[in-house]
Amino acid sequence: MRNEATETHAGESETRLAAETGLAASEANFAILTNAMPQMVWSTLPNGYHDYYNDRWYEFTGVPRGSTDGEEWNGMFHPEDQERAWASWRRSLETGEPYEIEYRLRHHSGQYRWTLGRALPVRGAEGQITRWIGTCTDIDEQKRIAEDNALLSRELSHRIKNIFAIISGLINLTRQVAKGPQPELGELAQRVAALGRAHEFAQPHSDQSAPKAPTGTLRGLISQIVEPYQFRHIDRIVISGDDVAIDDRGATPVALVIHELATNAAKYGALLTEKGQVTVDTVRVGDDLTITWTERNGPYLAGAPTVTGFGTRLAELSVERQLGGKIDYRWDPEGLQVRLSLKCSRLHR
């Protein structure tokens, strides 16, 4: 009996030693792997207690090892970002959903740099969360470039709006000094003003320049964009079909396409001739939306153009990348037909 008990105890000790050795080896491999990565890597217990950071974290922050364990990590964030980061992290801990957030993290230089934080749960065989593994990526340079580009875009948009205002002012001044009624100048002033409103829709928006209220409806947006290309009181561009809700996120790419099509029609297509006409038909089936632009009575078309302009490429990219849609062109001798295939759910938040 004594020998059996001794052997059993020895076997348990060997098993425990093997498990501890395997765990130590696994932890060592994990440390080597994470230290080889360019990102800051951290991990926590299931309850969110931070117990590991790789070397990149300490190199970036300059803090002593172990000083950000537990819940002390939040003190490294910019004061304006701490509450938001905490709320997002608690939500992930409660729901098990992936953690992702942008915040400003204190660099060892004392400056705060924009960082992208991400984390995913590690689950056991029965689906329970055993750990969280996360990363921090320095995105400060990309963030500042994006902010500079947004600032330049807003400044450019402001200057373009001023140009429209100056042109309208010159037209109205000409009307005042001209002898006799000048109805053509009045119509020209209205068209310039409509172009200015169309520019508001078609310009790329940042978070700061985007309209605060919903834009409205798709047909209303299209009417606004094509208004400068109507002639006197004759609707050369007829809009019909189903209407759907649209906000600034969906309005920008759609407006770019419609504005480009109307501009090209005025330069080369149906709107170049006196009898030319365009129809815009919208058809909704469930979440699928089709917008069909058809030109008739314009110049004869021998086929598709050999060169695609920048505006057309920009419009296509806007619809395909921002809305996940598709644009098809058909170059009939009688006129161009363009079909946009979209999802209604992508046109508004």
C-alpha positions in Angstrom: 0.0 0.0 0.0 2.8 2.3 0.9 4.5 1.8 -2.4 1.3 2.4 -4.4 0.6 5.6 -2.5 4.2 6.8 -3.0 4.0 6.0 -6.7 0.6 7.8 -7.0 2.0 10.9 -5.3 5.1 10.8 -7.5 2.9 10.6 -10.6 0.8 13.5 -9.5 3.9 15.6 -8.9 5.4 14.7 -12.3 2.1 15.7 -14.0 1.9 19.0 -12.1 5.6 19.7 -12.9 5.0 18.9 -16.6 1.9 21.2 -16.6 3.9 24.0 -14.9 6.8 23.5 -17.3 4.4 23.6 -20.3 2.7 26.8 -19.0 6.1 28.5 -18.4 7.2 27.6 -21.9 3.9 28.9 -23.4 4.3 32.2 -21.5 7.9 32.5 -22.7 6.8 31.9 -26.3 4.0 34.4 -25.9 6.5 37.0 -24.6 8.9 36.4 -27.5 6.1 36.6 -30.0 4.6 39.8 -28.7 8.0 41.5 -28.2 8.8 40.8 -31.9 5.7 42.8 -32.9 5.9 46.5 -33.8 2.6 47.2 -31.8 2.2 47.6 -28.1 0.6 44.3 -26.9 -1.2 43.7 -23.6 -3.4 41.0 -22.0 -5.8 40.8 -19.1 -7.6 38.3 -17.0 -11.2 37.6 -17.8 -12.4 40.4 -15.5 -10.2 42.9 -17.4 -7.3 43.1 -14.9 -4.2 44.0 -16.9 -1.3 41.7 -16.1 1.0 41.8 -19.1 2.5 44.4 -21.4 5.2 43.8 -24.0 8.4 45.8 -24.4 6.9 48.2 -27.0 4.4 49.5 -24.3 7.2 50.4 -21.9 9.4 51.8 -24.7 6.5 54.1 -25.9 5.2 55.2 -22.5 8.5 55.2 -20.5 6.7 54.1 -17.3 8.3 51.6 -14.9 7.4 47.9 -15.4 4.3 46.9 -13.6 3.2 50.5 -12.9 0.2 50.2 -15.3 -1.0 46.8 -14.1 -4.6 46.4 -13.0 -6.6 49.5 -13.7 -3.7 52.0 -13.8 -3.5 51.9 -17.6 -6.4 54.5 -17.9 -4.2 57.1 -16.2 -2.0 57.0 -19.3 -4.8 58.3 -21.5 -5.6 62.0 -22.2 -8.0 63.2 -19.5 -10.6 64.0 -22.1 -10.5 60.4 -23.4 -10.4 58.5 -20.1 -14.2 58.3 -19.4 -14.9 57.3 -23.0 -12.2 54.6 -23.0 -13.5 53.2 -19.7 -17.0 53.0 -20.9 -16.0 51.2 -24.1 -13.8 48.7 -22.2 -16.5 48.0 -19.6 -19.0 47.3 -22.4 -16.7 44.8 -24.0 -16.1 43.1 -20.7 -19.8 42.8 -20.1 -20.8 41.7 -23.6 -17.7 39.9 -24.9 -17.7 42.1 -28.0 -14.4 43.1 -29.6 -12.9 46.3 -28.1 -11.8 49.1 -30.5 -11.3 52.7 -29.8 -9.1 55.7 -30.7 -7.6 57.7 -27.9 -4.6 59.9 -27.0 -1.9 58.0 -25.1 0.8 59.7 -23.2 4.2 59.2 -24.9 7.5 59.1 -22.9 8.2 62.6 -24.2 5.2 63.9 -22.3 3.1 64.5 -25.4 -0.1 62.7 -26.1 -0.2 60.7 -29.4 -3.3 59.3 -31.1 -3.5 55.5 -30.7 -5.8 52.8 -32.0 -6.7 50.3 -29.3 -8.1 46.9 -30.1 -8.7 43.7 -28.1 -10.3 40.3 -28.7 -11.4 37.7 -26.1 -9.8 34.3 -25.9 -12.4 31.7 -25.3 -12.2 28.2 -23.7 -13.7 25.0 -24.9 -17.1 25.9 -23.5 -17.1 29.4 -24.8 -16.1 31.1 -21.6 -13.6 34.0 -21.8 -10.2 33.0 -20.4 -8.2 36.1 -21.3 -8.3 39.3 -23.4 -5.4 40.0 -25.9 -5.1 43.6 -27.1 -2.9 45.9 -29.1 -2.2 49.6 -29.2 -1.0 51.1 -32.6 0.4 54.6 -32.9 -1.7 56.4 -35.5 -0.8 59.9 -34.6 0.8 60.8 -37.9 -2.0 59.4 -40.0 -4.5 61.2 -37.8 -2.8 64.5 -38.2 -2.5 64.1 -42.0 -6.3 63.3 -42.1 -7.0 66.4 -40.0 -4.8 68.6 -42.3 -6.6 67.2 -45.4 -10.0 67.9 -43.8 -8.9 71.5 -43.0 -7.7 72.0 -46.6 -10.9 70.5 -47.9 -13.0 72.9 -45.8 -10.9 75.9 -46.8 -11.2 74.9 -50.5 -15.0 74.5 -50.2 -15.2 77.9 -48.5 -13.3 79.6 -51.3 -15.5 77.9 -53.9 -18.6 79.1 -52.1 -17.2 82.6 -52.1 -16.6 82.4 -55.9 -20.2 81.5 -56.4 -21.3 84.4 -54.3 -19.0 86.8 -56.2 -20.4 85.6 -59.5 -24.0 86.0 -58.3 -23.1 89.5 -57.1 -21.6 90.5 -60.4 -24.7 89.2 -62.3 -27.1 91.1 -60.0 -24.9 94.2 -60.3 -25.1 93.9 -64.1 -28.9 93.6 -64.0 -29.1 96.8 -62.0 -27.0 98.9 -64.4 -28.5 97.3 -67.6 -31.1 99.2 -69.5 -34.5 97.5 -69.6 -35.5 94.1 -68.2 -32.9 91.3 -68.4 -34.7 88.0 -67.7 -31.8 86.0 -69.0 -29.5 87.5 -66.3 -32.0 86.6 -63.6 -32.1 83.0 -64.8 -28.3 82.9 -64.9 -28.1 84.1 -61.3 -30.6 81.4 -60.3 -28.5 78.8 -62.0 -25.3 80.0 -60.3 -27.0 79.9 -57.0 -28.3 76.4 -57.7 -24.7 75.3 -58.5 -23.6 76.7 -55.2 -26.2 74.6 -53.4 -25.2 71.5 -55.4 -21.7 72.1 -54.4 -22.8 71.8 -50.7 -24.0 68.3 -51.4 -21.2 67.1 -53.7 -18.2 68.3 -51.7 -16.5 65.6 -49.5 -17.6 66.2 -45.9 -15.6 65.8 -42.7 -17.1 65.3 -39.3 -17.0 69.0 -38.8 -18.5 70.1 -42.2 -21.1 67.4 -42.5 -24.7 68.6 -42.1 -26.1 68.1 -38.6 -29.6 67.3 -39.7 -30.7 64.5 -42.2 -30.4 65.7 -45.8 -33.9 64.4 -46.7 -34.9 62.2 -49.6 -33.1 60.8 -52.6 -35.4 62.5 -55.2 -35.1 65.8 -53.4 -31.3 65.5 -53.5 -31.3 64.7 -57.2 -33.6 67.6 -58.0 -31.3 69.9 -56.1 -28.2 68.7 -58.0 -29.8 68.9 -61.5 -31.6 72.2 -61.0 -28.8 74.3 -62.6 -29.2 72.2 -65.8 -32.9 72.8 -66.2 -33.8 75.3 -69.0 -36.2 78.1 -68.3 -39.5 76.5 -67.1 -39.0 73.2 -69.1 -37.9 70.2 -67.2 -35.1 68.8 -69.4 -34.3 66.3 -66.6 -37.3 64.4 -65.4 -37.1 62.5 -62.1 -39.6 59.7 -61.3 -39.9 56.5 -59.3 -39.6 55.5 -55.7 -38.2 57.8 -53.0 -36.0 56.8 -50.1 -34.5 58.5 -47.1 -30.9 59.7 -47.4 -28.5 61.6 -45.1 -25.2 63.3 -45.5 -23.2 60.0 -45.5 -25.2 58.7 -48.5 -25.8 62.0 -50.1 -22.2 62.8 -50.8 -21.3 59.9 -53.1 -24.7 59.9 -54.8 -24.4 63.7 -55.4 -21.0 63.3 -56.9 -22.3 60.8 -59.5 -25.4 62.8 -60.4 -23.4 66.0 -60.6 -20.8 64.4 -62.8 -23.4 62.9 -65.1 -25.3 66.2 -65.4 -22.0 68.1 -66.1 -21.0 65.6 -68.8 -24.5 65.7 -70.4 -24.2 69.5 -70.6 -20.7 69.2 -72.2 -21.1 66.2 -74.5 -24.5 64.6 -74.1 -28.2 65.2 -74.3 -28.2 68.6 -72.5 -25.9 69.9 -75.2 -28.7 70.0 -77.8 -31.9 72.0 -77.6 -34.2 69.0 -77.7 -32.1 66.7 -75.6 -33.7 65.3 -72.4 -32.6 63.1 -69.5 -34.8 60.8 -67.3 -33.8 59.7 -63.9 -35.8 56.7 -62.7 -35.5 55.2 -59.2 -36.8 51.7 -58.4 -36.8 50.1 -54.9 -37.3 46.4 -54.3 -36.8 45.6 -50.6 -33.4 47.0 -49.7 -32.2 47.1 -53.3 -32.3 50.4 -55.1 -31.7 51.1 -58.8 -31.1 54.6 -60.2 -31.2 54.7 -64.0 -30.0 57.8 -65.8 -31.0 57.8 -69.5 -30.1 60.5 -72.1 -32.0 60.9 -75.4 -32.0 63.3 -78.4 -28.4 64.3 -77.9 -25.4 63.9 -80.2 -24.9 60.6 -81.8 -22.7 58.3 -79.8 -20.2 56.1 -81.7 -19.3 54.2 -78.5 -17.7 54.5 -75.1 -15.0 57.2 -74.7 -11.4 56.0 -74.9 -10.4 58.1 -71.8 -12.1 58.2 -68.4 -12.0 61.6 -66.7 -11.0 62.1 -63.1 -14.5 63.2 -62.1 -16.0 60.0 -63.4 -13.4 57.8 -61.7 -14.0 59.8 -58.4 -17.7 59.3 -58.7 -17.3 55.5 -59.3 -15.0 55.1 -56.4 -17.3 57.0 -54.1 -20.3 54.8 -54.9 -18.3 51.5 -54.9 -16.2 52.1 -51.8 -18.5 54.3 -49.6 -21.8 52.6 -50.5 -20.7 49.2 -51.7 -22.7 49.9 -54.9 -22.1 49.3 -58.6 -22.2 51.5 -61.7 -22.9 50.1 -65.2 -22.6 52.2 -68.4 -24.4 51.5 -71.7 -23.3 53.7 -74.6 -26.2 53.4 -77.0 -26.1 55.5 -80.3 -29.3 57.2 -79.1 -27.8 58.3 -75.8 -26.0 57.2 -72.7 -27.7 55.0 -70.0 -26.1 54.7 -66.6 -27.4 52.3 -63.9 -26.5 52.6 -60.2 -27.2 49.6 -58.0 -27.3 50.4 -54.3 -28.6 49.3 -50.9 -31.1 51.6 -49.3 -29.7 50.8 -45.9 -26.3 52.3 -46.9 -27.8 55.6 -47.8 -28.6 56.6 -44.2 -27.5 55.9 -40.7 
